[in-house]
Amino acid sequence: MMPDWQTLFALRPLGSRAMGLTLPELVGPVWFASANSADLTELPADSFLTSVESARASAFKFGQPRENFTLGRLAGKLSLAAAASASAPRSPALSPGGGEGEERVRRLRSFKIENGERGEPVVRAGDLKSPAHAVSLSHVNGLGVAVAFPARERVGLDLELIDARRAETVRKGVPLSAEEEDWLKTPLLPEATALLLLWTARESLGKALGCGLACKWETLALQRIEQVSEGGWSGIFLHHPQFRCWSWVGPEAVMSLAFTPA
Ligand SMILES: CC(C)(COP(=O)(O)OP(=O)(O)OC[C@H]1O[C@@H](n2cnc3c(N)ncnc32)[C@H](O)[C@@H]1OP(=O)(O)O)[C@@H](O)C(=O)NCCC(=O)NCCS
C-alpha cells in the first residue's frame, strides 16, 4: 500500500529521514528521502558535497538554483546511505538522532552523484565502479526528493509545486492523449493539480527511461490513472505498459514515481 504524503515528508531527524517503499513485485524496497532548506543549517553543504559537486553548486549564478541542486544531492545521499545500510546490515547505520556527526557526514560524502550525458544521475560509491544502487532525484524551491533503487531496475521520480501558471503551461504546451483528456474531465482533483499530476507522471517515466523530456511528447502519455487512497494515485502508460506509476498529491506539491514491476 502507498504511504501517504504526510508519512513521506514527516519531519524526522536527518539520520533516519529515508524510508523504504515496497513497490509491487520489485525485489526489495526502494528508499525514498527528502531534504529541505532547514536541513542545510544542520548540515552545511560543504560538509557532504564532494569537491566535484561543490564546484557544480558554485557554478549556479543564483542562490535558489544552487540550494535546489544541493537539496537534491542531500536527499540522494540520504536515500543511498539508507539503501546501503539495509542491504549490508554490517555497514554502520546513520545515527537517527544526529550524533556521530563525523561518521554520518563521511558516509554521505562517500556517495558521489554525478550526471551522465543526458543529465541522468550517475552514482559512484567509494571506489566501486558498479554500485549496488542507482538514484533518481527531483528538486523544487526549498525541497529535494530522491529515491535509491537497485541499479538493475529502472525508476524515475518527479516533483512539482502546485502552481496555476505551471499547470497552464502544461495545458497549453503539452498535447495530451485522449485517455488523459478523459481523465481530466473527472472532477476528482482541481484541474491545476490534475494537470501537474499528469506532468509529474510523464516526467517520472522520462527519467526512468533515461531520456528525460528529450523524446516525443506522446512517448510519455498515460493510458489510465486511478485513485488508490486519499492523495494516492496509480497509473499505467500508453506506450510503455511495462511501467507503473505511483503519484502522491500533497497540500502544496505533487510527486510521481515510475517503475517497472517484474
Ligand atoms: C530531466 C528533466 C525532465 C528534468 O526536469 P526538471 O523538472 O527541470 O527538474 P527536476 O528537478 O525534476 O529533475 C532534475 C534532475 O533530473 C535528473 N535528470 C536530468 N536528466 C535526466 C535524464 N535524462 N534521465 C533521468 N534523470 C535525469 C537529474 O538528476 C536532475 O538533477 P541534477 O541536475 O541536480 O542532478 C529535464 O531536464 C529534461 O528533459 N532533460 C532532458 C534533456 C534535455 O531536454 N536537455 C535540453 C538541453 S540539451
The ligand as a MOL file (V3000), in Angstrom:
LIG
                    3D

  0  0  0     0  0            999 V3000
M  V30 BEGIN CTAB
M  V30 COUNTS 48 50 0 0 0
M  V30 BEGIN ATOM
M  V30 1 C 15.1210 15.5250 -16.8580 0
M  V30 2 C 14.2590 16.7590 -16.8830 0
M  V30 3 C 12.8720 16.2960 -17.2170 0
M  V30 4 C 14.3490 17.4510 -15.5310 0
M  V30 5 O 13.2230 18.1540 -15.2230 0
M  V30 6 P 13.0490 19.3570 -14.1800 0
M  V30 7 O 11.6220 19.3320 -13.7960 0
M  V30 8 O 13.6160 20.5730 -14.7790 0
M  V30 9 O 13.9680 19.0840 -12.9200 0
M  V30 10 P 13.8560 18.0640 -11.6990 0
M  V30 11 O 14.3210 18.7970 -10.5180 0
M  V30 12 O 12.5550 17.3680 -11.6120 0
M  V30 13 O 14.9150 16.9650 -12.0890 0
M  V30 14 C 16.2250 17.3160 -12.2380 0
M  V30 15 C 17.0430 16.0670 -12.0950 0
M  V30 16 O 16.6380 15.0980 -13.0400 0
M  V30 17 C 17.7470 14.2830 -13.3000 0
M  V30 18 N 17.8350 14.1070 -14.7400 0
M  V30 19 C 18.2030 15.0300 -15.6560 0
M  V30 20 N 18.1820 14.4740 -16.8860 0
M  V30 21 C 17.7890 13.1920 -16.7500 0
M  V30 22 C 17.5840 12.1170 -17.6410 0
M  V30 23 N 17.7750 12.2420 -18.9540 0
M  V30 24 N 17.1770 10.9170 -17.1360 0
M  V30 25 C 16.9950 10.7580 -15.8090 0
M  V30 26 N 17.1620 11.7500 -14.9020 0
M  V30 27 C 17.5640 12.9560 -15.3700 0
M  V30 28 C 18.9850 14.9680 -12.7400 0
M  V30 29 O 19.4120 14.2550 -11.5900 0
M  V30 30 C 18.4850 16.3310 -12.3840 0
M  V30 31 O 19.0320 16.8950 -11.2120 0
M  V30 32 P 20.5520 17.3580 -11.1270 0
M  V30 33 O 20.8430 18.0540 -12.3900 0
M  V30 34 O 20.5780 18.2370 -9.9200 0
M  V30 35 O 21.3390 16.0880 -10.9640 0
M  V30 36 C 14.7050 17.7620 -17.9440 0
M  V30 37 O 15.8850 18.3870 -17.5170 0
M  V30 38 C 14.9780 17.1440 -19.2950 0
M  V30 39 O 14.0950 16.7600 -20.0160 0
M  V30 40 N 16.1730 16.9360 -19.7250 0
M  V30 41 C 16.3760 16.1730 -20.9720 0
M  V30 42 C 17.4620 16.7270 -21.7870 0
M  V30 43 C 17.0590 17.9860 -22.4430 0
M  V30 44 O 15.9720 18.2180 -22.9350 0
M  V30 45 N 18.0350 18.8750 -22.4740 0
M  V30 46 C 17.8480 20.1630 -23.0010 0
M  V30 47 C 19.1970 20.7910 -23.2700 0
M  V30 48 S 20.1200 19.7730 -24.3560 0
M  V30 END ATOM
M  V30 BEGIN BOND
M  V30 1 1 1 2
M  V30 2 1 2 3
M  V30 3 1 2 4
M  V30 4 1 2 36
M  V30 5 1 4 5
M  V30 6 1 5 6
M  V30 7 2 6 7
M  V30 8 1 6 8
M  V30 9 1 6 9
M  V30 10 1 9 10
M  V30 11 2 10 11
M  V30 12 1 10 12
M  V30 13 1 10 13
M  V30 14 1 13 14
M  V30 15 1 14 15
M  V30 16 1 15 16
M  V30 17 1 15 30
M  V30 18 1 16 17
M  V30 19 1 17 18
M  V30 20 1 17 28
M  V30 21 1 18 19
M  V30 22 1 18 27
M  V30 23 2 19 20
M  V30 24 1 20 21
M  V30 25 1 21 22
M  V30 26 2 21 27
M  V30 27 1 22 23
M  V30 28 2 22 24
M  V30 29 1 24 25
M  V30 30 2 25 26
M  V30 31 1 26 27
M  V30 32 1 28 29
M  V30 33 1 28 30
M  V30 34 1 30 31
M  V30 35 1 31 32
M  V30 36 2 32 33
M  V30 37 1 32 34
M  V30 38 1 32 35
M  V30 39 1 36 37
M  V30 40 1 36 38
M  V30 41 2 38 39
M  V30 42 1 38 40
M  V30 43 1 40 41
M  V30 44 1 41 42
M  V30 45 1 42 43
M  V30 46 2 43 44
M  V30 47 1 43 45
M  V30 48 1 45 46
M  V30 49 1 46 47
M  V30 50 1 47 48
M  V30 END BOND
M  V30 END CTAB
M  END
